[in-house]
Amino acid sequence: MFYRQSIVIFGFVLPAAICAAVVVGGIALKAKATSSFQQKQTLYKSSEANRAGSQAIEATISKKRDHVERWKTQMERETSNAITSNLKEIGDKLPPKEFQQTAFERPNGASGFASASAQSSSQVRLAFRGTFRSMQKAFIELETRMPQLQMQELKIDPSASSTSTMNFQVTYTAWEK
């Protein structure tokens, strides 16, 4: 009878409390491990999605890398020389009566689009006499060969010398490297 309280405390209550603490600790440890595992799974899925996306972008870029290199070399050329040589090649393909370059100017200072940008650029003013169809072809060909040109202004007037030709004045902003 004297030892009943000690037996209850040390025989039942203390072992039950220790077992309960071990069970609660095990449950908490399992919850923490599960949470960590789910977080790591989410990070892994996100990482895999990013890797797949970057591989897709790299595949797209690698297909266009030769174009980028061509554009870089084209941007490094002096604008006025490039425009002159391209217009000469374009003029050789068109009938001389339907396409004539009458002026070429390089104004100083940035204006228009270029004044609002920190990108290096220059302006080029060109004047032509020709038929509407030939000038359309020439502009399309020039802008295809030189994608860094951005048409800023186009003025078309009837020609005094011929009813079939018109005078064209165009201003381009040429973006440079």
GIGI-V185369 format. One line per field, one symbol per residue. phi: phi as a letter, one per 40 degrees, with the letter a starting at -180 (. if undefined). burial: # if it has 24 or more other ideal C-beta (glycine too) atoms within 12 Angstrom, else .. A space follows every 10 residues. Layout:
BEGIN
phi: ???
burial: ???
END
This chain:
BEGIN
phi: .ccccccccc cbcccccccc cccccccccc cccccccccc cccccccccc cccccccccc cccbcccccc cccccccccc cccccccccc cccbcccbab cbaabbccgc agccccbccc aabbbbbbbi cccccdcccc cccccbcccb cbabbbbccc caccbbcbbb bbcbcbc
burial: .......... .......... .......... .......... .......... .......... .......... ...#....## .##..##..# #..#...### #......... ...#...... ########## #..##..##. ##..##.### ##........ ....###### ######.
END
